[in-house]
């Protein structure tokens, strides 16, 4: 079940999950938390398993129905079990975006590729770190399923 966790940003479970999706520096986590607190366009939803928060997705959803994924993280013990994919599918089902877009590192590029995103390299945007753009065209997926 998806739940809004934006109001719970300072709870340890939320901050820990969010920390998995930001560059491993405390300042970057603080910056992300501040962004969610101050930017009304950013949403942060969590996937619950019973009473436990096991995954989060932070995103912006534009007027043209483009969902820009800012952060996506799953608790380590639940990774590889389909929760990240399930979270994305829930977002698609609830929000009906025409397109999903994410920028990520090499570690997560295969996840997005396996979910059906088109992935291409943006090159080394930070010293020693290759970044990837991931795009999922939900409209064409819907038309394929309705043919």
ZIHU-V845480 format. One record per residue. N is the residue number from 1. SS is DSSP state (hx for helix, st for strand, lp for the rest). PSI is psi as a letter, one per 30 degrees, with the letter a starting at -180 (999 if undefined). Layout:
N:SS:PSI + N:SS:PSI
//
This chain:
1:lp:k + 2:st:k + 3:st:k + 4:st:k + 5:lp:g + 6:hx:e + 7:hx:f + 8:hx:g + 9:lp:e + 10:lp:g + 11:lp:k + 12:hx:e + 13:hx:e + 14:hx:e + 15:hx:e + 16:hx:e + 17:hx:e + 18:hx:e + 19:hx:f + 20:hx:f + 21:lp:g + 22:lp:l + 23:lp:k + 24:lp:i + 25:lp:k + 26:hx:e + 27:hx:e + 28:hx:e + 29:hx:e + 30:hx:e + 31:hx:e + 32:hx:e + 33:hx:e + 34:hx:e + 35:hx:e + 36:hx:e + 37:hx:e + 38:hx:f + 39:lp:j + 40:lp:f + 41:lp:f + 42:st:k + 43:st:l + 44:st:j + 45:st:k + 46:st:k + 47:st:k + 48:st:k + 49:st:j + 50:lp:b + 51:lp:g + 52:st:k + 53:st:j + 54:st:f + 55:st:l + 56:st:l + 57:st:k + 58:st:k + 59:st:l + 60:st:k + 61:st:j + 62:lp:l + 63:lp:f + 64:lp:g + 65:lp:h + 66:st:k + 67:st:j + 68:st:j + 69:st:k + 70:st:e + 71:st:k + 72:st:k + 73:st:k + 74:st:k + 75:lp:k + 76:hx:e + 77:hx:f + 78:hx:f + 79:lp:k + 80:lp:g + 81:lp:g + 82:lp:g + 83:hx:e + 84:hx:e + 85:hx:e + 86:hx:e + 87:hx:e + 88:hx:e + 89:hx:e + 90:hx:e + 91:hx:e + 92:hx:e + 93:hx:e + 94:hx:e + 95:hx:f + 96:lp:h + 97:lp:l + 98:lp:f + 99:st:k + 100:st:k + 101:st:k + 102:st:l + 103:st:k + 104:st:l + 105:st:l + 106:hx:e + 107:hx:e + 108:hx:f + 109:hx:e + 110:hx:e + 111:hx:e + 112:hx:e + 113:hx:e + 114:hx:f + 115:hx:f + 116:lp:g + 117:lp:k + 118:st:k + 119:st:k + 120:st:l + 121:st:k + 122:st:f + 123:st:a + 124:st:i + 125:st:f + 126:st:k + 127:lp:j + 128:lp:g + 129:st:j + 130:st:k + 131:st:l + 132:st:k + 133:st:k + 134:st:k + 135:st:k + 136:st:j + 137:st:j + 138:hx:f + 139:hx:e + 140:hx:e + 141:hx:e + 142:hx:e + 143:hx:e + 144:hx:e + 145:hx:f + 146:hx:f + 147:lp:999
//
